[in-house]
């Protein structure tokens, strides 16, 4: 809500027009992909599901009913899962 209209537009334009496939293929560290299945901003099918397939050995964690702001709306669950992943 504090960003400028141009800044927000440029961010959305960059993310929607940039293909990160080559970058994702180069990941060589343990990777946790976290996503809500009700994200209306960045739908799961075109983002997390694809990323988890591209990143070798990635772990995909899908949060049922979670929206785009899952790090705020279900922060306790997110923090638990992050700590479990880091400590595994």
VEXDREN-2710 file (C-alpha; in Angstrom, 1 decimal):
% VEXDREN-2710
k/r/px/py/pz
1/UNK/0.0/0.0/0.0
2/UNK/3.0/2.3/0.3
3/UNK/4.5/1.6/-3.1
4/UNK/4.1/3.9/-6.0
5/UNK/1.8/2.9/-8.9
6/UNK/4.8/2.8/-11.3
7/UNK/6.9/0.7/-8.9
8/UNK/4.1/-1.9/-8.4
9/UNK/3.4/-2.0/-12.2
10/UNK/7.1/-2.4/-13.0
11/UNK/7.4/-5.2/-10.5
12/UNK/4.4/-7.1/-11.8
13/UNK/5.6/-6.6/-15.4
14/UNK/9.1/-7.9/-14.6
15/UNK/7.8/-11.0/-12.8
16/UNK/5.2/-11.8/-15.4
17/UNK/7.5/-11.5/-18.4
18/UNK/10.7/-13.0/-17.0
19/UNK/11.5/-16.7/-17.4
20/UNK/13.5/-17.9/-14.4
21/UNK/13.7/-21.5/-15.6
22/UNK/17.5/-21.4/-16.2
23/UNK/18.1/-19.9/-12.8
24/UNK/16.0/-22.5/-11.1
25/UNK/17.8/-25.3/-12.9
26/UNK/21.1/-24.1/-11.3
27/UNK/19.9/-24.4/-7.7
28/UNK/22.3/-26.7/-5.9
29/UNK/21.2/-26.3/-2.3
30/UNK/18.3/-27.8/-0.4
31/UNK/15.2/-25.9/-1.4
32/UNK/11.8/-25.6/0.2
33/UNK/9.0/-24.3/-2.1
34/UNK/6.1/-23.0/0.0
35/UNK/2.8/-21.9/-1.5
36/UNK/-0.9/-21.5/-0.7
37/UNK/-3.3/-23.3/-2.9
38/UNK/-5.7/-20.3/-2.9
39/UNK/-3.2/-17.7/-4.0
40/UNK/-5.1/-15.3/-6.3
41/UNK/-2.1/-13.1/-6.9
42/UNK/0.4/-15.8/-8.1
43/UNK/-1.5/-19.0/-8.9
44/UNK/0.2/-22.2/-7.7
45/UNK/0.0/-24.0/-11.0
46/UNK/2.2/-21.5/-12.8
47/UNK/4.7/-20.9/-10.0
48/UNK/5.3/-23.3/-7.1
49/UNK/4.3/-26.5/-8.9
50/UNK/6.5/-25.7/-11.8
51/UNK/9.4/-24.5/-9.6
52/UNK/9.3/-27.6/-7.5
53/UNK/9.6/-29.8/-10.6
54/UNK/12.5/-27.7/-12.1
55/UNK/14.6/-27.5/-8.9
56/UNK/16.4/-30.8/-8.4
57/UNK/15.4/-32.3/-5.1
58/UNK/13.1/-29.5/-4.1
59/UNK/10.5/-30.1/-1.3
60/UNK/7.1/-28.7/-2.0
61/UNK/4.8/-27.6/0.8
62/UNK/1.3/-26.6/-0.2
63/UNK/-0.9/-24.9/2.4
64/UNK/-4.6/-25.7/1.9
65/UNK/-6.7/-22.6/1.7
66/UNK/-3.8/-20.2/2.1
67/UNK/-3.6/-17.0/0.1
68/UNK/-0.7/-14.9/-1.2
69/UNK/0.1/-13.5/2.3
70/UNK/0.6/-16.8/3.9
71/UNK/3.8/-15.7/5.8
72/UNK/1.5/-13.3/7.6
73/UNK/-1.8/-15.2/7.8
74/UNK/-0.4/-18.5/9.0
75/UNK/3.0/-17.4/10.2
76/UNK/3.3/-19.9/13.1
77/UNK/2.8/-22.8/10.7
78/UNK/5.2/-21.3/8.2
79/UNK/7.8/-20.8/10.9
80/UNK/7.4/-24.4/12.1
81/UNK/7.9/-25.8/8.6
82/UNK/10.9/-23.6/8.0
83/UNK/12.6/-24.7/11.2
84/UNK/11.8/-28.4/10.4
85/UNK/13.3/-28.0/6.9
86/UNK/16.4/-26.2/8.2
87/UNK/16.9/-28.8/10.9
88/UNK/16.4/-31.9/8.7
END
